[in-house]
Amino acid sequence: MVQDLRFSVLIAGILVTAVSGGIWMKMDAPVPAAATVEALTPDATLPAIETSAQAGIQHEGPNSQTPQSDGDVIRDKLRSAAMTAGEAYALSPCDSTTKANFVAAVSAYAKAWRDKMGCGFSGCNEKKLQVATVAFSTPFDQRVHDSVRTAFNKGGISVYDFPPPLRENVSMLTRGEGNFAPACSGARAER
């Protein structure tokens, strides 16, 4: 009985294959055939691999370790301080000194950004806003924003830890208000 079932399945499989092949042929579908293999020759219009690889290698230089910025020395110091403080807070969110340093560095960065925008009670100056957007959108600024967001994600800090005039700018940096819950409430409870 089992052998009869196996035989029936085998016959059905052969029949389906034959019918499918017939339909395939009737549709003038391509039939795979053995092809001769030809040796590939390099295209003369493309650069050689060695040349293009050498062009992609970055050479060590005075700016090789410096993140890309707009070249403004004062903003670069603010960026560096905010990024370093964000990294320090992310590593040690329970330290009150680290938190104070983080708030001070990010406040200075946010203040420079706010001042560059030229916004006031009557709104924002469109030209100043465009200049500020360009000045604070460098790859270095993106790294600062990432560092600040990482620190905020550790908890224990929110926009309400910053001076009121800067809270909106800090909120834009972090894409939110932060986490009110202490970062190390469990560690403090154990002590």
N, C-alpha and C positions, 0 to 999 in steps of 0.2 A: 504494500500500500504506500509506504514512504517512497519507495523507488518509483512507483507510478507518478507520484506527486512531483518528484524531482525531474523526471523525464518530461512531464507536462510543462513545468516551468522552463526547462531548457528549450523545448520546442517553441514556447511562447516568446522567449527572448530572441531566438533566431528569427522567428516570424516578424517581430517588431523591428529588428535590425534590418531585415530585408525590405520591409515596406518603407521604412524611413529612408533607406538608401535609394530606393526607387523614386520616392518623392523628391529627394535631394537632387538626383540626376535629372528629373523632369523639369525642375526649376532652373536648370542651367547654373547651379551653384558651383563654385570652384571646387575642384577635386585636388586634394593634396597629392603632390607628386615629389619624387626625389629630385632635388635640384643639384646642379654642380656648384661647388663652393669656389668662389673667386677670392683671391687674396685682396685685402683692403689696401688701398694706396692713400697716403695723406693728401688732403685737399690743400692745394697751394694757396688758396685765399685765406685759410685759417692760420693763426700763429701757432708755432710749435709749442708743445706742452711745456717744455723747459722754459721758454721765454715768458709765457703767460704765468707760470708758477713763480718765477723770479719777480715779476712785476707785482704780484700779490703779497710778497713778503714785506712786512713793515720793518724798516731799519730803525735801530735804536738811535735816539736823538734826545735833545734836551726836553722835548715835549712828549716823548713817547709814553711816559707814565701819567701825564696830566690829562684829566678828562676834557673832552671838547667843550669849550665855552665860547662866549662872545668876546673874550679877551679883556673884559673890564676887571681890573685888579681888585677893586673894592668888592664888586659882586662875587668874584671868585673866592675871596676870603670869607664872605658871608655864606656862600654855598658850601665851602669846605667845612666851616664850623658847624653848620646845620647838619650836614651829612655825617660828620664825625660824632656829633652829639646824638643823632638818631641811632647810629650803630651802637654807641655806648649804652644808651638807654635800653635798646633791644637786648643787649647782653646782660644788663644789670638793672632791671626795672624796680628792684626793691630799695635801691640806694637813693636817698632823698637828695644828695648832692648831684648825682647823675641826672635826676629829674629836673632839678633847678637849672643845671647847665643846659639841658635839652630845651627847656622853656625859654631861657635867655637867647640861645642861638637861633631857635626857630622864630622867636619873636623879632629878632633883628632882621632875619631873612624876609619874613612876612611884611615888616615895616618898609623895607627897601622896595619890595614889590608893590605894596599899597601906594607908597609915595610916587613911584614911577608911573602908576596908572593915572594919577591926577584926578581921582574921583572925590567928590564932595557931596554936600547936601543937595546941590542942584543937579547932580548926575556926574557922568564921566565925560572927559574930553576925548572924542573919538580918536584923534591923532595920537594923543598920549597913551591911550589904551592899546592901540596897535603897536606902538613902540615898546610898551611894557610887555606885551604878549611875545614879541620877537625876542626881547632881551631875556625873558625868563622862561624860554622854551627850548633851551639848548640841551644837548645830551647830558651835560653836567647837571642841569636843573632837573631832568627826568630822574637821574640817580638820587638827587636830594629828595624829590617827592617820594620815591620808592623807600628811601631810608626812613623818612618821617612816617609814612604809612606803616612800615614794619614796626616801628616803635609804638605807634598808636595801637596796633593790633595786639601788643603785649598786655595791654590793659593798664589801669591805674592812672590814666591821663586822659583828659578831654579838652575840648576847646575852651572850657570854662576855667582852665588853669592858666589861660593866656589873658593879657589885657583886653578889655572889651573892644577897643577900636580895631584890634587885630583878629578877632575871633572869626570873622567872615573869611579873611584870607587864609587863616589856618585851616578852616573848614574846607576851603577849596583845595588846599594841599593834601588833606587827608581823605577827602571825599566823604566826609561825615563828621560827627561830633566826637568820636572816640569812645572809650569804654570807661564808665564811671567806676566799675568794680576794681578794687585794689588788685594790682598785679600779683601780690604775694600775701594775700590775706591768710592763706593756709600756712605759709612759712612763719608768719608773725604769730599765729595762734599756737604753733608748736613751741615757740620760745617762751 
